[in-house]
Amino acid sequence: MVDGQDRLNGDGATSKEATDQSSKTKVASALTTNPELTKHWAKYYRTSIASGISIMLSQTVSYPLDSVKTRMQAFGRHHTVIECMKDGYKTEGVKGFYRGGLSPFFSFTFGRTLSFSVYQKAKYKYSALIGQATGSDEPLVVVNRPGSIPTLATTACWTAAGATAGSIISFYSAPFEITKIAAQTSEMMAKGNRSSMSDALKDPIKSSYQQKGTIKTAMNILKLHGFFGLYAGFRIHIVRDTVGSAIYFTTYESTKQMLVKLQGSNSPTSPLSVAIAGGFCGLASVTCTYPFDSVKTEYQRKCLESNTAVKYPKIEWFKRKSYRGFGLAMARSCLTNIVFFSSFEFIKKKINQLPDPVLSD
């Protein structure tokens, strides 16, 4: 009886060992068939993680400059950046430069993270399509080849992917941007051209935006203008973001590729090349789209302070009023993107270096 029980237990143990061994064999086979399963979890989300952290860092550094730029675009009563900053500090203090910052800090972080994710996916899709259409190497294969330079195919890939990302994200970002503008210009909007703040309070619409946080400002826009009030100026917004994003990513990728070649580096993400390309792509994007941004801001400000239909301002290229705050916007964009791309590529590289999990015996 005892011998029989021992044999039973032995057979059970042998059966269990065989089952465990079979399971391990299946897992090992799956890992061999699909190596992606052996990657560290962070590598699946490296673009989102890197862009999210980098955007929060760059936004913290550059938001006060954006606030001053918006005020100059919306009203045009200040002739210089210093004059605008002095007036803002006198009226609202230091905290005024961060007014409305909560909305873009989180919304812009999520939006840009989403934008980079869309861009990355679109880039691989367009690269594959171009490779199939031309019957030659895909643009992304060419880019990662040491010593390569931008070609028509690589430029087309980046431009298409950038435009796709910009147009898609504009639907998400528009409500947050007009909320930010309302918060940033609330004090100046209320005062307008009146001689004192007490006179300004007589205008109920303009004064309704004062002393409100991000959520209350958005609710105020909904109350006064309805849901579509959050999308005022969207036609210009989507054009600006589509064109701007296409120029932004194309300039960054092309400049980085050229600088890597000039440096003779084997790494496509050389720190110096990334920093210079980041600053340059911000300058190029702002230069080409600034009149769109000025008209959009002016139009949205007029929509916010009125319940009647507002006519779209005419986009006037190379006219002084279309470039109010331009120098400040250039400085802000350059600084933002140097910080962003340097951090973005550094974090991605560190994530790629994380050890992958090892299957234990």
C-alpha positions as CSV (number, residue, x, y, z in Angstrom):
1,M,0.0,0.0,0.0
2,V,2.8,2.3,1.0
3,D,4.8,1.3,-2.1
4,G,1.7,1.9,-4.2
5,Q,1.2,5.3,-2.6
6,D,4.8,6.2,-3.2
7,R,4.6,5.2,-6.8
8,L,1.4,7.3,-7.1
9,N,3.2,10.3,-5.6
10,G,6.2,9.7,-7.8
11,D,4.1,9.5,-10.9
12,G,2.3,12.7,-9.9
13,A,5.5,14.5,-9.3
14,T,6.9,13.2,-12.6
15,S,3.7,14.4,-14.4
16,K,3.9,17.8,-12.8
17,E,7.6,18.2,-13.7
18,A,6.7,17.2,-17.3
19,T,3.9,19.8,-17.4
20,D,6.2,22.5,-16.0
21,Q,8.9,21.6,-18.5
22,S,6.3,21.7,-21.3
23,S,5.1,25.1,-20.2
24,K,8.7,26.4,-20.1
25,T,9.4,25.0,-23.5
26,K,6.3,26.7,-24.9
27,V,7.3,30.1,-23.3
28,A,10.8,29.8,-24.6
29,S,9.5,28.9,-28.1
30,A,7.1,31.9,-28.0
31,L,10.0,34.2,-26.9
32,T,12.2,32.9,-29.7
33,T,9.4,33.3,-32.2
34,N,8.5,36.8,-30.9
35,P,11.6,38.6,-29.4
36,E,9.4,41.6,-28.6
37,L,8.0,39.7,-25.6
38,T,11.5,39.9,-23.9
39,K,11.7,43.7,-23.9
40,H,11.6,45.8,-20.8
41,W,8.1,47.2,-20.4
42,A,9.3,50.9,-20.7
43,K,10.6,50.2,-24.2
44,Y,7.1,49.8,-25.5
45,Y,6.2,53.3,-24.3
46,R,9.6,55.0,-24.7
47,T,8.2,57.7,-27.1
48,S,5.3,58.6,-24.7
49,I,7.5,58.5,-21.6
50,A,10.3,60.6,-23.1
51,S,8.1,63.2,-24.7
52,G,5.8,63.5,-21.7
53,I,8.7,64.3,-19.3
54,S,10.5,66.5,-21.8
55,I,7.4,68.6,-22.6
56,M,6.7,69.2,-18.9
57,L,10.3,70.4,-18.4
58,S,10.3,72.7,-21.5
59,Q,6.9,74.1,-20.6
60,T,8.0,75.1,-17.1
61,V,11.0,77.0,-18.6
62,S,9.2,78.8,-21.4
63,Y,5.6,79.5,-20.2
64,P,6.2,83.1,-19.0
65,L,7.6,84.0,-22.5
66,D,4.5,82.5,-24.1
67,S,2.3,84.6,-21.8
68,V,4.0,87.8,-22.8
69,K,3.9,86.9,-26.5
70,T,0.1,86.2,-26.4
71,R,-0.6,89.6,-24.8
72,M,1.4,91.4,-27.5
73,Q,-0.4,89.5,-30.2
74,A,-3.9,90.0,-28.8
75,F,-3.8,93.7,-28.1
76,G,-0.9,95.3,-29.9
77,R,-0.8,98.2,-27.4
78,H,2.8,97.5,-26.4
79,H,5.7,98.4,-28.7
80,T,8.4,96.4,-27.0
81,V,8.7,93.2,-25.0
82,I,10.1,95.1,-22.0
83,E,7.1,97.4,-22.0
84,C,4.7,94.5,-22.1
85,M,6.5,92.7,-19.2
86,K,6.6,95.9,-17.1
87,D,2.9,96.5,-17.6
88,G,2.0,92.8,-16.8
89,Y,4.1,92.9,-13.7
90,K,2.6,96.2,-12.5
91,T,-0.9,94.9,-13.0
92,E,-0.7,91.3,-12.0
93,G,2.7,90.6,-10.4
94,V,4.8,87.6,-11.1
95,K,1.9,85.1,-10.9
96,G,0.3,86.9,-13.8
97,F,3.0,85.5,-16.1
98,Y,1.8,82.0,-15.1
99,R,-1.9,82.7,-15.3
100,G,-3.7,80.0,-17.2
101,G,-0.6,77.8,-17.0
102,L,-2.4,74.8,-15.4
103,S,-4.4,74.0,-18.6
104,P,-1.5,74.0,-21.1
105,F,0.8,72.3,-18.6
106,F,-1.3,69.2,-18.6
107,S,-3.2,69.5,-21.8
108,F,-0.1,70.5,-23.8
109,T,1.9,67.7,-22.2
110,F,-0.7,65.1,-23.2
111,G,-1.3,66.7,-26.6
112,R,2.4,66.9,-27.5
113,T,2.9,63.3,-26.2
114,L,0.1,62.2,-28.4
115,S,1.5,64.3,-31.3
116,F,4.8,62.6,-31.1
117,S,3.2,59.1,-30.8
118,V,1.1,59.9,-33.9
119,Y,4.2,61.2,-35.7
120,Q,6.2,58.1,-34.9
121,K,3.5,55.7,-36.1
122,A,2.8,57.8,-39.2
123,K,6.5,58.0,-40.0
124,Y,6.9,54.2,-40.1
125,K,3.7,53.9,-42.2
126,Y,4.7,56.5,-44.8
127,S,8.3,55.0,-44.8
128,A,6.9,51.6,-45.7
129,L,4.5,53.0,-48.4
130,I,7.4,55.0,-50.0
131,G,9.6,52.0,-49.9
132,Q,7.0,49.9,-51.6
133,A,6.2,52.6,-54.2
134,T,9.8,53.3,-55.2
135,G,11.1,49.7,-54.9
136,S,14.1,51.0,-53.0
137,D,15.2,51.2,-49.4
138,E,12.7,52.7,-47.0
139,P,13.5,56.3,-45.9
140,L,14.0,55.2,-42.3
141,V,16.6,52.7,-43.4
142,V,18.4,55.4,-45.3
143,V,18.3,57.8,-42.4
144,N,19.9,55.4,-40.0
145,R,22.7,54.6,-42.4
146,P,26.0,56.3,-41.3
147,G,27.0,59.2,-43.5
148,S,23.6,59.5,-45.2
149,I,22.0,62.9,-46.1
150,P,18.4,63.9,-46.6
151,T,16.7,62.8,-49.8
152,L,13.5,63.5,-51.5
153,A,12.0,60.3,-50.1
154,T,13.1,61.0,-46.5
155,T,11.9,64.6,-46.7
156,A,8.5,63.5,-48.1
157,C,8.2,60.9,-45.3
158,W,8.9,63.4,-42.5
159,T,6.7,66.1,-44.0
160,A,3.7,63.8,-44.5
161,A,4.0,62.4,-41.0
162,G,4.4,65.8,-39.4
163,A,1.4,67.2,-41.3
164,T,-0.7,64.2,-40.2
165,A,0.2,64.6,-36.6
166,G,-0.5,68.4,-36.6
167,S,-3.9,68.1,-38.2
168,I,-5.1,65.3,-35.9
169,I,-3.9,66.9,-32.7
170,S,-5.4,70.3,-33.6
171,F,-8.9,68.9,-32.8
172,Y,-7.8,68.1,-29.3
173,S,-5.6,71.2,-28.6
174,A,-8.0,73.9,-29.9
175,P,-10.2,74.2,-26.8
176,F,-7.3,74.2,-24.4
177,E,-5.5,76.9,-26.4
178,I,-8.4,79.3,-26.4
179,T,-8.9,78.7,-22.7
180,K,-5.2,79.6,-22.2
181,I,-5.6,82.8,-24.3
182,A,-8.6,83.8,-22.3
183,A,-6.8,83.3,-19.0
184,Q,-3.6,85.0,-20.2
185,T,-5.4,88.1,-21.5
186,S,-8.2,88.3,-18.9
187,E,-6.9,91.5,-17.1
188,M,-6.0,93.3,-20.3
189,M,-9.3,92.2,-21.9
190,A,-11.3,93.6,-19.1
191,K,-9.4,96.9,-19.0
192,G,-9.4,97.3,-22.8
193,N,-9.0,100.9,-23.8
194,R,-10.7,102.3,-20.7
195,S,-9.0,104.7,-18.4
196,S,-9.5,102.6,-15.2
197,M,-10.3,99.2,-14.1
198,S,-13.6,100.4,-12.5
199,D,-14.8,101.6,-15.9
200,A,-13.8,98.3,-17.4
201,L,-16.0,96.4,-14.9
202,K,-19.0,97.9,-16.6
203,D,-18.5,95.6,-19.5
204,P,-19.9,92.3,-18.2
205,I,-18.5,90.0,-20.9
206,K,-15.0,91.3,-20.8
207,S,-14.9,91.4,-17.0
208,S,-16.3,87.9,-16.7
209,Y,-12.9,86.3,-17.5
210,Q,-11.2,88.0,-14.5
211,Q,-9.8,86.1,-11.5
212,K,-10.8,82.7,-12.8
213,G,-8.8,79.5,-12.9
214,T,-8.5,77.2,-15.9
215,I,-11.6,75.2,-15.4
216,K,-13.8,78.2,-14.5
217,T,-12.5,80.1,-17.6
218,A,-13.4,77.1,-19.8
219,M,-16.9,77.0,-18.2
220,N,-17.3,80.7,-18.7
221,I,-16.5,80.3,-22.4
222,L,-19.1,77.5,-22.7
223,K,-21.7,79.7,-20.8
224,L,-21.1,82.8,-23.0
225,H,-20.4,81.2,-26.4
226,G,-21.5,77.5,-26.3
227,F,-19.5,74.5,-27.2
228,F,-18.3,75.9,-30.5
229,G,-16.9,78.9,-28.7
230,L,-14.1,76.6,-27.6
231,Y,-13.3,76.1,-31.4
232,A,-13.4,79.8,-32.4
233,G,-10.7,80.3,-35.0
234,F,-10.4,76.6,-35.7
235,R,-9.9,77.1,-39.4
236,I,-6.8,79.1,-38.9
237,H,-5.7,76.8,-36.0
238,I,-5.7,73.6,-38.1
239,V,-3.9,75.3,-40.9
240,R,-1.2,76.7,-38.6
241,D,-0.8,73.3,-36.8
242,T,-0.7,71.2,-40.0
243,V,1.8,73.5,-41.8
244,G,3.8,74.2,-38.6
245,S,4.1,70.5,-37.6
246,A,5.2,69.5,-41.1
247,I,7.9,72.2,-41.1
248,Y,8.8,71.4,-37.5
249,F,9.5,67.7,-37.9
250,T,11.0,67.9,-41.4
251,T,13.5,70.6,-40.2
252,Y,14.4,68.7,-37.1
253,E,15.0,65.4,-38.8
254,S,16.9,66.9,-41.8
255,T,19.1,69.2,-39.7
256,K,19.9,66.4,-37.3
257,Q,20.9,64.1,-40.1
258,M,23.1,66.7,-41.8
259,L,24.8,67.6,-38.5
260,V,25.5,64.0,-37.6
261,K,27.2,63.6,-41.0
262,L,29.3,66.7,-40.5
263,Q,30.4,65.5,-37.1
264,G,31.3,62.1,-38.5
265,S,29.3,60.5,-35.7
266,N,28.0,57.0,-35.9
267,S,25.1,57.8,-33.6
268,P,22.0,59.3,-35.3
269,T,21.2,61.1,-32.0
270,S,24.5,63.0,-31.2
271,P,23.7,65.4,-28.3
272,L,25.1,68.5,-30.0
273,S,23.2,67.7,-33.3
274,V,20.0,67.1,-31.4
275,A,20.3,70.4,-29.5
276,I,21.1,72.5,-32.6
277,A,18.4,70.7,-34.7
278,G,15.8,71.2,-31.9
279,G,16.5,75.0,-31.7
280,F,16.5,75.4,-35.5
281,C,13.3,73.5,-36.1
282,G,11.5,75.7,-33.6
283,L,12.8,78.8,-35.3
284,A,11.8,77.6,-38.8
285,S,8.3,76.6,-37.7
286,V,7.6,79.9,-35.9
287,T,9.0,82.0,-38.8
288,C,6.7,80.3,-41.4
289,T,3.5,80.2,-39.3
290,Y,3.7,83.3,-37.1
291,P,1.2,85.4,-39.1
292,F,-1.3,82.6,-38.8
293,D,-0.8,82.5,-35.1
294,S,-1.2,86.3,-34.8
295,V,-4.4,86.4,-36.7
296,K,-5.8,83.4,-34.8
297,T,-5.0,85.0,-31.4
298,E,-6.5,88.4,-32.4
299,Y,-9.6,86.7,-33.8
300,Q,-10.1,84.5,-30.7
301,R,-9.7,87.5,-28.4
302,K,-12.4,89.4,-30.3
303,C,-14.7,86.3,-30.2
304,L,-14.2,86.0,-26.5
305,E,-15.2,89.6,-25.7
306,S,-18.2,89.8,-28.0
307,N,-21.5,87.9,-28.5
308,T,-21.8,89.0,-32.1
309,A,-20.2,87.5,-35.3
310,V,-16.6,88.4,-35.7
311,K,-15.0,88.8,-39.1
312,Y,-11.7,86.9,-39.7
313,P,-8.8,89.4,-39.9
314,K,-6.8,89.3,-43.1
315,I,-3.4,87.6,-42.9
316,E,-0.9,90.2,-43.9
317,W,2.6,88.7,-44.6
318,F,5.6,90.9,-43.9
319,K,3.5,93.6,-42.2
320,R,4.7,94.8,-38.8
321,K,1.4,94.1,-37.0
322,S,1.4,90.5,-38.0
323,Y,4.8,90.0,-36.2
324,R,4.1,91.6,-32.8
325,G,6.1,89.6,-30.3
326,F,7.9,87.7,-33.0
327,G,11.4,88.1,-31.5
328,L,10.1,86.8,-28.2
329,A,8.3,83.9,-29.9
330,M,11.5,83.0,-31.6
331,A,13.5,83.0,-28.4
332,R,10.8,81.0,-26.6
333,S,10.6,78.4,-29.4
334,C,14.3,78.0,-29.7
335,L,14.8,77.6,-25.9
336,T,11.8,75.2,-25.6
337,N,12.9,72.9,-28.4
338,I,16.5,72.8,-27.3
339,V,15.4,71.7,-23.9
340,F,12.7,69.4,-25.2
341,F,14.7,67.5,-27.9
342,S,17.8,67.2,-25.8
343,S,15.8,65.7,-22.9
344,F,13.7,63.6,-25.3
345,E,16.6,61.9,-27.1
346,F,18.5,61.5,-23.8
347,I,15.6,59.8,-22.0
348,K,14.8,57.5,-25.0
349,K,18.5,56.5,-25.1
350,K,18.4,55.6,-21.4
351,I,15.2,53.6,-21.8
352,N,16.8,51.7,-24.7
353,Q,19.7,50.8,-22.4
354,L,17.4,49.3,-19.7
355,P,18.1,45.6,-19.2
356,D,15.5,43.2,-20.7
357,P,14.0,40.6,-18.4
358,V,15.7,37.2,-18.4
359,L,13.6,34.0,-18.4
360,S,14.6,32.0,-15.4
361,D,15.0,28.3,-15.5
